[in-house]
Amino acid sequence: IKSAAEKQGVDVNFALAIAEQESNGRQIYGHDWGGTFSTASAPVVIEFETFPKGSNIPVTAKNYQIFYDAVINGAKSNGVGIFQLTYAGAVVNGKRNGGYLSQAKSQGFDLATAEGNAEFGCKVLKGLLDRAPVSGDEAFQWAAVVYNQGNPATPTPWREHKYGISVMTKLAEWRKVPVEEPVAEVTNDELVQKIAEVEKRLAAVENIAAFSIESVAKLAERYEL
């Protein structure tokens, strides 16, 4: 997710907050009611394997192709993967135009993989952030609501929408997580030099220890201890 966010120019913490909100960072199908591969209302059978009601179905290359073909041919979509990409476009003459699903495919993003899914999701987020009518943290909140609803003019104003509020709470928590500092690269010559310095210090410690032992022995001999 971090790599995908950096590639698409999206704030990493915001991407992590959306991932947590949507799928908790898991590459699974969503539980949208009535969705093709959703177990929200009933068990789902995929190639003779039954997934019980309420269970999670992992996204694989094989079952995603089945899902994609079904949805493009008019079946109801549901969330796919880490960012739960769902929008599949309108049905015209029994077929959908594909929406995000076909856009991802035509642009070379494989939604069946966590990497491809996260990167396309970040691309969508970047587009929303770029056209946000507000700035700062409000832009994150606006983009989150539109990502979830598809329209900021929902019955609930976007500033009051529970989804956006929840994402902002998660964003605040992710900002508290310490950033890992990159490990500095060390050349072979530098490594050899550092090893020599360590060996020199060890030798000095050994000399001090030997001197101390010798001194104690002489004192003991002198005072017949």
N, C-alpha and C positions, 0 to 999 in steps of 0.2 A: 504494500500500500504506500509506504514511504517513497519507494522508487517510482511508482506510478504517479504520485502527486508531484514529485520533483520534475518528472518528464513533462507533465502537462502544465506546470506552473501554478499549482494549487497549494495553498497552505496545508502543510502535512497534518497538523493537528485537526484542521477542519475535515480533511479526508478521513482521518481516523475516527472522528466523532460520527460522521455519516456511516462509516462501515460498522461501527458498534451499534448504531441505531437500527440499521437495516438488517444485518445478518449476524451481528456479533463477530464479524470477521470470518464467517464460514462460507464455503463454496457449496451452498445448498439451494434447493428450490424453495420459493416462498409459500406461505400458507394462505394465499389469497383465496377467498371463498369461490369455489367453482372453477378454479384454475386447472388447466390441463394436467399438470403434475403437482397439484396441491392436495395434501391429505387433510385439509381443514374440515371438510364435510364428510369424507368417506375414504376408505382404503384406495390405493392406486396400484394398478398392475402394469409393470413395464417388462415386456419380454419374459413372461412367466414368473417374474419375481413380484411378490406382493409386499407393499409398504403399508403398514397399519395406519389407521386413522390417527392423525396427530403426530406422526413420526416425521423425521427429516429425510428427504431424498437427496443424496449427494449428486452434484452435477458432474457428469462424465461426458467425454467426447461422443460416445455412442448414444446415450440417452438424450443428450442435447440435440442431436440431429433429428431424432424422433420428435422431440418437443417442437423444434423449429418448424419442421415440415407440417405438423398438425396445426400450429398456430397460424402459419402463413396461409393455410387452407381454411381458415375461419374459426378454428377452435379458440377458446378463451385463454388468454395469456396469464401468467403469474410470474412473480419475481424470480430472477435467475442470478444466483451467485452472491458474491460479497456485497455489492451495492444494490442487489435486488432489482436489476433492470427489467422492466415490465412492459413498457409501452410498445405495442406492436402495430400501431396504425389502425386506420379505419378499414372496415370490410366493404369491398366494392366487387359486386358480381361473385360473391362467395369466396373472395380472397382478400387478404390484408396486404397493405403496401409494406408492411414489415416494421415501420417505425424504427425504434432504436435497434431492434434485432437485425434488420437488414442493413441499417447504417453501419453497425459494428462490423458485419460480415464484409460489406463492400470496402470498408476502410482498413481491413486487415486485422481487426481485433477479434480474437477468439474468446467469446464469452464463456466457453466451456472450461477455460483455464482461469485460475485465480489471477494470474498476471494480466492476461488480456482483459478480463472482466474489470479489474480495478483500474486499469489504465483508461478503458473506454468510459467507465463511470466518472473518472477524474476529468476526462475531456468534456463530458456533459456538464459537470460542475463548473468547469472553467468558463464554458459558454454562458452559463447562468450568472456567474459572478461578473463577467464582463458587461452584461446588460442590466445589472441591478440598478434600480433608480435611487439607491441609497449607498452610503459608504461605510467603511469601518466594519465593526461587528454586526451592524444592521444588514450589511450586504450578505454576510454569512447566513443570518437568520432568514432573510428574504429568499436567498438561493435554496436553502434547505426546504422551505415550504413549497416552493415551485417544483423542486426536484420530486417531492412527495406527491403533490397535488396536480402539478401540470399547469396551475393557474394561481396567481397570487390573490385574485379576486374571488376567493372561496367564500362560502357563507360566513366563515369566521375570519375576521381581519388577520392578515399574516403575522402581525406583531403579537396577536393573542392565540395563535394556533399552537396546539399542544405539541405537535411534531417539532416545530421550530424551537419552542421553548426547551424541549427535551434535548435537542441537538446542541443548543447553546450551553446547557448544563454540562453535557459531555465534553464539549469543547473546552470549557473552563477546567475540567478535570485533566484533560490531556495536556493542557498547558503547564500543569504542575509537574508532569513527569520529566525528570532530568534528561537533558539531551546528551546522548553519548558522543564524547569527543573522538574524532577520528584518530587512529593510532598512527603516529609519525613513522614514516618509512626510514629505515636505517640501512645505509650502504654496507657492503662487506668490509670495507676499510674501517668504517666507524665501529662496526661490531668487533673487529679485531682489536681496535684501540680500547674499547670499553672493557673487553675481556682482560687485556693487559693491565688496565688500571685496577680492576678487581683483584687480579693475581698479586699486584704490587701491594695493595692494601692488606690482603691476607698474609703476605710474607711479613709485613710490618707487625701485624697482630701476633704472628707466631714468634717473632723476635722478642717482642715485649713479654710474651708469656714465658719464653725461655729465660729471659733475663730475670723476671720475677721469681721463677722457680730456683734459679741459681742463687739469687740474693737471699732468699729464705733459707736455703741449704747452708750458706755460709754463716748466716746469723745463728742458725740452730747449732752449728759446729762450734762457733765462737763461745756461745753461752751454754754449751753442753745441754741443749734441750732435747 
